[in-house]
Amino acid sequence: MRRRSLLQGMAISTAALAAPALAQGQSRTLRFIPQIDLAFLDPHWTTANVTRNHGFMVFDTLYGLDPNDVPYPQMAEGHVVEDDGRRWTIRLREGLLFHDGTPVLARDCVASIRRWGARDAFGGALMRVSEEITAPDDRTIVFRLRKPFPLLADALAKTTAMMPAIMPERIARTDPGTQITEIIGSGPFRYVQEERLQGARNVYARFDGYRPREDGPALGTAGPKVAHYDRVVWTTIPDASTAAGALMTGEHDWWEQVAHDLKPMLARSRSIRLRVQEETGTLGMLRPNCTQAPFNNPAIRRALMGAIDQAAYMQAIVGNDSASYHVPTGFFCPGTPMASEVGLDPLRKPLSDEAVKRDILAAGYNGEKVVLLVPTDYVTIKALGDVAADMLRRVGVNVDYVATDWGSMLQRRNNRGPVEAGGWSLFATSWTGTDLLNPATHVGVRGNGTAGYAGWYESARLEGLYNDWFDAPDLAGRQAVCRDIQRVCMEEVPYYPLGQFKQQTATRGLQGLQSGFTKFWGVQPG
């Protein structure tokens, strides 16, 4: 059924999923349609941005970042750096409480940092230089470092997945490889776990015990975080037409990611505001399983690069609106300091399916089945997956298109076994530009094998460059390292970059939205 036909005849109401709520005019409930279902609740466990967004509602961080990526104390009152940068002493603000009413103590922070550091790339870099992290009293955290780590506050302010969420020590002691089941933080909203309907609804209530900072810029994740709504209800609506209808009829207030073909219809409504929230855009990625045939062969990965038509991937999402996408893109977010054009010539060459087919066979492809995971409930990623499936078939690859849902794909991509045992060969995904700003946050350019991101690409060259980036003395040095990283990535192909597009969000009767990732403090009726 065509989307517009479905919308015109729509009789399905989503109000029941958003209950309970007060009558219109009395309600202090913000009704929100997220980008995708919140399948996982542990902000230390997954790279899914929807979990990061949930995490920043419920949990707080020791430091926050302003829109210029400058770190400011958040839960921290401040810090002192001594011993030529090898000792950081961080002091907590007074009166911080967890949602269960217990005070936030330094030992909670230490346990949380250690758990996060076992999962996150930036956190792992901090852990490797940390000789000791201690809590000498209830409000003091001390890092003793093997060598200076000037980005320590930046790490503890990280806003990309996985976020450095602070949780009670008893929860933070959960094995990093096991998801937490009790969602208790100290952020501006508490998670109402008993009202969760998995796949349909998640509910948050304003935490009356939260103490916003009294100073600093109220921008990004820095400064005062003021919650103006009593409740925020996330309702998962996979069908884009139904989501658009719920916004137009006033059943919902905010649709996080508008389907591009429905933008013109929404733009005609005087009560709906469309805006690009994340100016760094969204970048597509096609990730191969580098531990299983055929993509454990770097020559095959390189040969397939010749079939990548980034414009086709972007047009599958935004149509022919060339102002809404950018190609070619490399391995860092275009228009940001670490991005460059180095090594991108293969993405500019005329495409030849027959030439790529010959190159893949010459590289050793023997007709192995390639399992492509495609989440059909995630509109933009499904579009990337559909283009990838067509590309693979055109160049003679034996494709098994596995239609699944987003949560199941996130689970299955952890399977390192062969395709015959439930493994996989390729999946498409996307990241905000802030995820791909630099090696500290960009998991796709790591070469740390099974300790890293699904796909488990291993490269001593990339790991060496990753460490060089942290050791670079200045911006010019870090940029030079990133140019080298891009050269290696174009040669070894840890993943295929698919282009950058701008994603719009739509709101009805709201003001106070911030740019960047989706945040709920500061948002109020208006």
N, C-alpha and C positions, 0 to 999 in steps of 0.2 A: 504494500500500500504506500502511495506517495505521502511524504510528510505533510504537505499542505492539505491534502484530502483528509488525512487523519485528524489534523488540527481542526478543520472546519466541522467535522462531525464528532468531535471528542466529547465523550460523556463520562470519562473516568475522572474521579476527583482524588486528589492527593491529600485532602484536608485530614482524613482519618489518620494518616501516617504522622501528621504533625501534632496531633492531640497529645496531652491536653493543652489547651490554650484559653485565654480569656476572650471575651467578646471583642469584636473590632472596636477600636477606640480606647479600650482599656488595656489591651494586651501590651506587655513588655517583652514579648517573644519575637525574636528575629528568626524568620523562616528561610532557610538556606538550602540550595540545591548544590551539593558538591560535585566536583569534576568526575568522581567515580566513587564506588562504595568504599567505605572505610573497612577494609578487610582485616587489617592488623592494627592493634592499639599500642604496641610497644615502640616508642620513638627511637630506641637504641637498636631495633631489630631489622628494620627494612629501609631501603632507599626510596620508597614510595612517598611522593610529595604530599599526598593526602594525609598520610600518617604524620609527616612533619607539621602540617597545618593544625591537625588535632593536637599534636604535642605542644605547640606553643600556646594553645588555649589553656591546657591543663597544667603544664609544667613551666617553671621559670628557669632562667640561666644566670650564671654568675655575672656575665657581662652581656651587653646588648650591642648591636651594630646600628649606626645611623645609615641613611641612604647612601652616604659616601664610603661605607664600609669602615668607618672609624669606630673602634670599640670604646664603650663607656661602662663603668660599673653599673650593674643592675641589682642582683641580689647582694653583690659585694658593695661594701661601703667605700672601699678603695684598696690600694696595695702599695707596698714598698718593695723596690728592687735593690738588692745588695750583692756584694761579692762578685763584682764585675758581671752582673747579669745572671749569676748562677743560683741565686736565692730569691724567690718571690714569696712575700708574706701578704696574704689576702685576708682582709677583715670583713666579716659578714655584717649586714645591716641588723639593727636590733628589731625584735618583734616579728620576725618572719615565722609564718605558721604553715604547716601542711594542712590539707583538706580534712584530715582526721583529727585536727585540733592539736597535734603534737608540734613542738617547736622545731624549726629547721636548725640543725646543728652542723658544725664543721665536719664531724665524722660522716654525716649523711652525704655531704658534698664529696668527700674523699672517695667513699664507696661508689657514688654515682659516676665520678670522673673515671675511676678505674674500669667500671663496667663499660662505659661509653668508649673509652680508649681501646678496649679489646675488640670493638666492632667497627669503629670509624677510622678512616684513613688519616685525617688530620689529628684525631685523638691518638692514633697509633704513633704518629711522628712525635707527638709530645711525650708519650709514654717511653719511647726509646731513649730520650735524652733525660728522663727523670730518674734520678738516683733514688729519691724517696719523696713520698707525698704523705704528710702527717697532719693531724689535728691536735695541736698541743693544748687547746682549750675549746670551749663550745663555739667560739666565734672566729677562730683563727685557723687558716689553712696555709701550710708551708710547703712549697716546692723546692727541693734541692736538686739542681740540674747538673748533669755531667759537663755540659757546655751551655753557653747562652742560647736562649730560644726567644728572640724578640717578639715572635708571633704568639706568645702564650695567651695573652688576653684575646687576641683574634680567634684562637682555637676555642676558648671557652665561651666566645660570643657567636660561634658558628650558626648560621641561619639555614643552611642547606641540610637536607637529610644526610646522615643521621644527626639530629640535634643533640647538644650536650645537656640533656634534661637532668635536673636535680630531683631525686626522689628519696623517700626514707631509706635508711641504711638496710633495714630488714628486706625491703623489696630490691634494692640495688645489689644485694648479695645473690640474687638469682643468677644462675649460670648465664653468661652472655649469649650462649647458643640456644637458650630456652626463652620463649616469650614470657614476660611478666603477665600475670592475670589480674592483679589488683592495681587499678589505675588511680594512684594518689600522687598529686603534685602539690605545688604551692603557688600556681599561677592564678590569673584573674578569674578563671572559670573552673568549676569542678565537674568531673565527668559523672553523669547520672547513669551508672552502669545497669541498674535494674530496669531502666526504660529502653535499653537497647533492643532493637529488632534487627538482627544481623541481615545485611543485604537491603535494609529498608530505612532504618532510623537510628540516629545517635543524638543524645540530648546532653546539653551542658547548662549548668546553673551558675549564676554569678556567685563567686566566693566572697561572702561578707567579711571574712577575716583577712582578705588580701590588702596589703599596704603598698600602694603605688609609690614609686620614688617621688620625692618632693622637688627634685631638681633634674636638670638634664633636658635635652630636646625630646619632645614626645613624637619621635620619628623612628621608623623602622622598629627594631626591638629594643631601642634605648629609651630612657626616660620614663615618665609616668604612663602606666598602662591602666586606663580608666574604662571599666565596663559599664555601658549605659543600659544594657538590656538585662532583665532578670533571667531570661532563658534564651538559649540559641538551639534550635532544632535543625539538624541536618536530615533531609529527606532524600534518599537515593532515588533518582528517576532516570533510568537508563535511556528511555526513548526521548530524543531531543524535542520532538513535536509536543509531547506531553509536558515536558519541562517548560517550553516556551509558553504553552497555554496556561500553565499554573502561574507563571509570572504575569502574563497579560491580564488574567482575571483577578489578580490580587491575592491568590492563595499563598503565594510565596513572594519574598522580598528581594531575593538575590539568587541569580543563576551564575555560578562561578565561571563556567566555560561555555560560551555560546557557540552553537553549531554555526559554521560559517555560512551555510546556505540559508539560514533563518535570520541573519543579521538585517537584511533589508526590511523584512516584515516588522521586526522589533523596533527598528529605527523610526518607523512611521508612527509609533505610539508616543504621544507627548508625555506620558507618565513614566516612561522607561528611559533610563540613561545607559548608553553603551560607552565603554572606555577600555583602552588598553591598560591593564593594571601592571603587567610586568614588562617594562620597557626593554629589558634584555632579551625578550622573546622566548620562544620555545624551540628547542633543537631536537631533530629526530636522530635516532641511532638504530642501526641494525647490528646486533651483537651475535657473533658466532661462538659456538662451543669449541674452544681451542684445544680441548682434551680428547675429542672424538673425531673419527674420520667423517667427512673429508676435510674438515676445517682445522684439524691438527696439523695440516700441511700448509706452511706459510706461502708456498708458491701458488696453491689453489686460492688462498685468500687474496693474494695480490692479483691474480688473473681476474677474479670476479669484480675487482674494483673498476675494471674497464666497462662494466655493464651498469654502473651506478649513474642514474640520471636524476640528480638532485631536484631539478625543476619538476619532474614528473611526480616525485614524492610530495613536494610542496603543493602542486596544483591539485593533487588528490584531496588535500585538506581545504585549501582556500580558493580553489577555482583559478580563474585567469587573472585575478587581482595581483598584478606583479608588485604593487606597493606593499602587499601584506607578507611578502617573503623575500629572503635573501639567499642567493647562491652565487658562486660556490662558497661553502663554509668548510673550514678545516676542523681542527680538534679543540679549539678554544672559541669562546663566544665572540662573534664578529663585533668589531667596534670597541673592544675592550683591550687593556694594555698588553695582555699576553697573546693576543691573536696576531696572525701573520698570513701571508700568501705563500709561504715557503712550501714547496713540494706539491702544490695542488694541481699541477699540469694534467695528471691523469683524469681529473674531474672536469677538465675543459675540452678534452679531445672529442672529436665526433664519435658517436657510438656505433659499434658494429657487433651485432649479436653473433654473427658467424665467426668473427675474429675471436671473440671471447670464448665461444664454444671450443674453438681449436686450442686456445691458450689453456683452458681448464683441462682438456684431455691431455695436452702435452705436459701439464704440471702433475698429472697422475690421478685424475678423477676417474673412478672405475664404476660409476653408476650407483654409488651408495645412496640409500634413501636419506633424504634430508628432511627432518621434521621441523617445520616452521610453526611456532606457537603464535596464535593470533587472538587477542582478547576482543571478542565481538561486542562487548558492552562498553568499550572505550572508543568513542567514535574516531578520534584523530589517530590513535594507534592502530585501530583496525584498518584505516585508510593506508597507513604505512605498510602494514602487513600484506594488504591486497596487492599493492604495487610490487612489493618484494616477491610475492608468489608468481606474479606474471613475469617479472624479470628472470627469475630462476628457470621457469619453464622455457622461456625463449632461448636461453643459452644451453639448454639440454640437461638441466639438473633434474633429478628424480625427486620431486617435491611431494611431501605428505603435509597438506595444509590441515593443521589441527586447530579447529575453532574451539575456543574455551572462554571462560570469563576471567576478568582481571585477577581476582583473588587466587583462582586455581593456577593461572599462569605464574604468579609470583611464587607459589608453592612448588610447581613442577620445575621451574628453572633452577632450583636448588639441587635437583637430581643430577649427580655427576656420572651416572651410569650410561651405557649405550642406549640407542633409541629402542632396541628390542626389550629393554628393561625399564621403560618409562622415561628414558632420557630425552634429549632434544638436540637440535643442531643450530637453530637460529631463532631469535625473537626480536621484534621491533619494540622500541620504547621511546620516550621523549623526556627531556630535561628542561628546566628553565635555564636561561642563560647564566644565572648566578651559580648554578651547579657546575658550570664549565668555565669559570673565570680563571682558574689557576690549578696547578697540580695538587694543592692542599685539599681541595674539595672535589676534584674531578676523578672519580673512581675508574672511569673508562680508560685512562691513560696509564694506569698502574700496571706493573708487570710482576705482581706478587703472587701469581698462580692461585693455588687453592685457598690461600688466605685472603683473596680479594673478591672482587665482584663476580657474579655469575657469568660464566664464560671462561674464567680461570686462566686468562692469558698470562704467560710467564716469559719474562724478558729481563735478563741481567742488565742490558743496556738501558732500558727504561727505568729500572729501579735505581741505577746509578745516577741518571739524570734527575729523577725525583729527589734524591738526597742532595744533589748539587743545587737544586732550586732553593732549598731551605738555607743552604750555606752561601748563596750568592750575596755579595755585599750591598747591592743596590738594585734599583729598578732595571737599569740597562743590563745588568748581569742576569737577572731573572728572565728578562725578555729573551736574551740570547739562549738560555737553557730551554725555554719554551719553543723556540724555533728548532732547536735540535730534537726536542720531543716530537714535534710534528713531522720532521723528516723521518724519524724512526717509525712513527705510526703509519705513515704512508708506505713504508717499506714492509713492515711486519704485520700491519692491519689488525690491531686488537678489536676494531669495530669499523663499520662503514658510516661516516657522517652523511646525513640525509638532507641537510638544509635547515634554515631557521625561518620560523613564521611568527607573526604577531597574533596573540590570542586575546579576544575581547571578553569582558565580563559585563553582565547586565544587572541593574538594580532598579528597584521601584520604591521611592519614598525614603531613601537613605542618604545620609551625608557623613563625612568624616572618614571615608575609605582612604587608606594609604596605598601608595604605589608599592610594587614588589609583591612578594607572596601574600596569600590571603590571611589577613589579620582581623580580629574581631573587637579588639579594644579601640576606643575612640569612635566607633561606628554608632550613629544615633539616628533617630527619626528626623526627617527633614526633606 
